[in-house]
Amino acid sequence: MDVILQMLSGKLVEGYMPIQMLWEMGGCALLFIAVFHYLGKKGIKVNKLAQATGLFLFSIVYFTIRIYPPIPFSVRAIYAVMTLIGIFMWVSSTNESWNDFRKPIFAVADGTTAATRMIRMVSVILLPFLVGFLSYNSMKPSADEPIELRTVHPAPPASTKVHGKTFVLQTSNSPYRVDDDGKYSNEVQKKYTDGNPWDEKAPPYMQYVREGGQIFFQNCHFCHGDNLNGRGMFAFAFNPIPANFTDAGTIAQLQETFVFWRVAKGGIGLPREAFPWASVMPPWEQHLTVDEIWKVVLFEYWHTGYYPRTWD
Amino acid sequence: MATLNKQAQKKIWAFLALGTFVGLLLLPLFLSLPAGASGGAPAPAASTAPPVAQPADAKPVEKSRDIWYKTEGPVVGAPAPKTTDGPKDYPRYNFESRVLLWVANQQHLYYGSFVLAVPIFCMVIEYLGIITKDKALARKYDQLAYDFIKISLTAYSLTAILGGILVFTYLTLYPTFFGYLASIFRPVMHTYALLFVAESGTLYIYYYGWDRMREGFLKWVHVSMSVVLNMIGTVLMMLANSWIAFMQSPAGVDDQGRYLGNIWHVIHTTLWNPINVHRIIGNMAFGGGVVAAYAAYRFLTAKTDEERAHYDWMGYVAMFIGVCFLIPLPFAGYWLMREVYAYRQQMGITLMGGLLAWLFIIQAVMIGSLFLTTNYYLWQGLERMRGAERYQKYIKYMVFVLITCFIVWLTPHTMVMTPGELKAMGGQQHPVLGNYGVMSAKNGAINTIITTTVLSFIMYQRGNKVPTVKWAPMGNAFLFGMFTVAYINIIGLAIYGYYIPANVRVGLSVPQVATTLSCLFIGVLLNSIMLKGAKELGPTAWGQVSVRSQYALIMLATAFTWMMGLMGYIRSSVRLFWHVNEIMRDNSPWAFTHTIGFAANMISFNVLFFWITILFVFWLGSLGIKKAPVAASVGQKVPVPAGSH
């Protein structure tokens, strides 16, 4: 209930923002429909072209200022094109609506009245300037860094060699993801989601998590942050900032062996396709043992509550 | 009695003729399969030879292990050649050989897919014509099937020409690689060539015998020939698929690429069947799209109302077939991708999360646009029905649902941004939109899009009809309830997917897809039953539809073509720098992966080239019209799939 009240007050509610955005978009669309329906009932007929323009401009404003942090231009461009397509589908869905939409455009093109002739003249004069402005804008030298298509999760090698031991990524398992009997288990993390790693009598799994946590806070948290959200004290010295493990798109999407490989080999060990290798993560195999790497990975999954990807 | 005997005799002769015909057609297949291949090297004794027959000084048969099946077999082929960059292995013009091969391959594939798909439609439609009791309707179906095969026939010779060009391109630009492939697939290639002859023969008899075998039992023989035609076509396609499947996931050879004498292992690689299924379904969707575009072209250039009515109807039927096969296509694709992951994890990640992931985003755009266009076409179709106005007010809500889902569907996981934007955003993942970039959101979005498309179709079916069955209110309530629960289930599971492990999350797609398919099958079936004997508010005025609808059909076909080019490129380029994955390395200067921009331009070029040539085929088709289309005048009752009218 609290969450709904917060949403209604216009606040972006942490943890609910993705669904909140969709609800807001739906609410705005319904509001638009209701307003024009009401105006229609009152005898004020708003032309389809005006409705469409209003809706499009509103969507631009919404995606530009409502969502925080700001959406990159490339995504806003996708959204704007999608909105335009939607608007086109809507206005041209029936012949009546399509004719209404085209009416002012034809009126201006035909110049049937003094006003439309004036608009036509102004448009004809302004159009070359608009084209000129757009050309100028796109040709203007820019000092911005170029856009990079970065492959965040490159394909891993079939196997990786760490401290002289070869690990086949598709078949290896963490030796510390074990149940109380010491056997590998995919279920053990679920069992101890709320476990206490500090408990003296903690099961082996939780003890490994504790050890992993200690390694994490000795080595990793400076960049990846106390909450594992990629906002450690050094984070903003780097571009891009370190990976945010609490995001649904990072470790939650990967096999445990993939994360093991990335930790062991670091930024310098990224394969060719990971151009431009924008990562300063050290190859941790130079500082940690194989066991320590497995434990820290174990801790990352336990702490974030995500489960590694498995193939069964 | 005598007449009966005569008829029975005729039947027996017809059966015997057909049986002999089928037997002769399949003979090459039986003859060549057990033969096996000898490979490039002098073959030692085959494994079937009795061991005692070897003289004492004979070299022992060298055995090796199959890289995929892990079985042992006698080495009967030479190792895969180690090529070097130069005129011996890679003779060339002053141009990138790979691009030439790309164009030749893609054009052959487009035409090949088309001529394999269209006879399947013909078979179904001709059969419908035979079993339909209404003679006028039967004639219309027959005419439609004839129209289909007529387009296919001209395209058929072009397919053969393009196939020849493709082989020459291989032989002249990649002789060593092609030589290696041919040394392994020799019997398959010969079978392929013989089957092609059989396919041509059957197709010509099928087409030219259309009028002669018009009546009675001969019509059954004629439609049986289409079954034979399609069987040959499918086997042809599967044989060709075995080559590309071998290049991607080789089997039947050892780790040096030496053939081990078992041709079935070489054909039946792990990706062969998923590719077969995906291609058959894909061809049907593509074929439907191209025929729909042909009908749209003829509609737009039509001079009379009768012509417009006929081609409007033809476009609708073809679109319907195309979309019917579009819906299961993602599931076949899912199976293929699952097998790719199972074969090599790196290959799967290179496709879906790595180097080629951006191309999958473009694919998402195309899939979304296919569904949007289909919806748009159906909504436009409401215009040709009197009484359908009552449903038009819902379109705006459906547009909203579709576009919102499309936005979620398209939001990339890794966004394209300037370093400045990256800093402003505070990380690679956007805290709001990043959540739309993962599988849970995508599954929810695409299932909602498909379910909404089903809803549009149900709305279209009802256009000018009001159900009169007693249980109509209950049926309506059931439909309403089913779709409401479906939307809640799909979206609810999508949200739930964020809170559970990946392996369970992957499993959630099963109930989501089951929900969508239930809506499709139960919804459409129930609606069709409810509309039996329904009150008509007005006639369906075929031909009286906006030109926008016809452009939508052309758009649909273009999207199919573009997507096919794109996915073919992705599947092929995932081998990276291998001719045959992990067996034969590509050492030409073009072993790199092209930039996305270049690949997109090449795909567009191929699409454009195909459409220019197919327009020529359409034009040729219109030159040879002897029969005027059967008049389906405005307002006249014409057959429509799924019993909608």
Interface residues (C-beta under 8 A of the other chain):
Chain A: L12 M17 P18 I19 M21 L22 M25 G26 A29 I33 I67 P69 P70 I71 P72 F73 S74 V75 I78 Y79 M82 T83 I85 G86 M89 W90 S92 S93 T94 N95 W98 D144 E145 P146 I147 E148 L149 R150 T151 V152 H153 P154 A155 P156 P157 A158 L169 Q170 N186 K190 G230 R231 N239 P240 I241 A243 N244 D247 A248 G249 T250 A252 Q253 Q255 E273 Y306 Y307 P308 R309 T310 W311 D312
Chain B: Y341 A342 R344 Q345 Q346 M347 I349 T350 G353 G354 L355 A357 W358 L372 N375 Y376 W379 Q380 L382 E383 E389 Q392 I395 K396 V399 F400 L402 I403 T404 F406 I407 V408 L410 T411 P412 H413 T414 M415 V416 M417 T418 P419 G420 E421 L422 K423 A424 M425 G426 G427 Q428 Q429 H430 P431 V432 L433 G434 N435 Y436 G437 V438 S440 A441 I495 Y498 I500 P501 A502 N503 S546 R548 I596
